[in-house]
Amino acid sequence: MAAVPYDVVTTAEARALALGHPHSFLHVSRAEIDLPDGTSPYADEVYTRAWETFEAFRSSALVQETAPRLYVYGLTVGDHRQLGVAAAFSVDEYRNGVIARHERTRQDKEDDRTRHITELRAQTGPVLLAYREEPALSAVVDSVVTGTPLYDFVAEDGVGHTVWVATDEETAALETAFRDVPRLYIADGHHRAASAARACETLGAAADEDGAWFLAVAFPEASTRILPYHRVVKDLNGHTPEALLTVLSQRFPIEAATGDPLRKGQCGVYIKGRWYTLTLGPDHAASTEDPIAGLDVSRLQDQVLAPLLGIDDPRTDSRIDFVGGSRGTAALARLVDTRQAAIAFAMHPVTVDELMTIADAGAIMPPKSTWFEPKLRDGLLIHEI
């Protein structure tokens, strides 16, 4: 039943993943896969089918807790492990900035998930939150995971998912420990959080009602992992590959390489079958006190994408696309080699500390700056309204 998040796969990919798995939660989160090819993901019948499937799952496959519960959700991949507290978090605290955001949302994606929540009367996929670690909270989490898990499995992508139910005593201890966490940060799931807030308004939920809370899992920042978000551009804005390389070499240190940038301030460039490492120019963050200016994605945008390739607004320009770091730099080379793109830029990942600093400043990160991995699964925990 557990499925990848609805927004990391296309309709075709979701249909392929759900094939032969009638209980895959993609039948709820991406219900267009059970309708004729070409059906818009935003069509009325998609939400109707999602509700019908969810109702069928509720009566046949899902178990409803008899009392409110908190959980610990563990993610494991290779030698990496992170443990977070799964709970319902306050929409009011999201609105007033106690739960901070760092990313703008798109209206169409907000509209979609808001309707999904209000039609199903449920939040079916969690937001991923981060917080600066509190020893007392970590101690309670460590206590919970000594028990027998509710779920414990390795998904087809090799990521382990383990969920433990907190006892009543542990739940009380977790709630008490969270009082010492001054702020939470949305790491992954801005559209889910924004949609939950809009659904709260649509449903007219009072502060003590289910609709005024949203499903999330909160992890200490030291254990969360950010992968880079790469860029590919479909054409060279009138340059030949040779001419563009000449211009780049005149403006930046650039040398033949293997693809992955070794440090902050560098990016990999793939063009005409070869990788180069480009060292970006200095930023002006120190003089402007702008935490955004020091990000590699900002420096690439200001120094290369806008002036040389004519990408003035990466949010709206159809000539640029973004590739999550989990796909690796080989995916970038493949896009260029198959002429789906003319040039690719492999980025160094943003740090969680940079994300928090930007959120604390009330600033918004450039689009597609972070790719959190591993990701939480949809369908394991559901918050009904």
Order of alpha helices (4+ residues) and beta strands (2+ residues): alpha-alpha-alpha-beta-beta-alpha-beta-alpha-beta-beta-alpha-beta-beta-alpha-beta-alpha-beta-beta-beta-alpha-beta-beta-beta-alpha-alpha-beta-alpha-beta-alpha-beta-beta
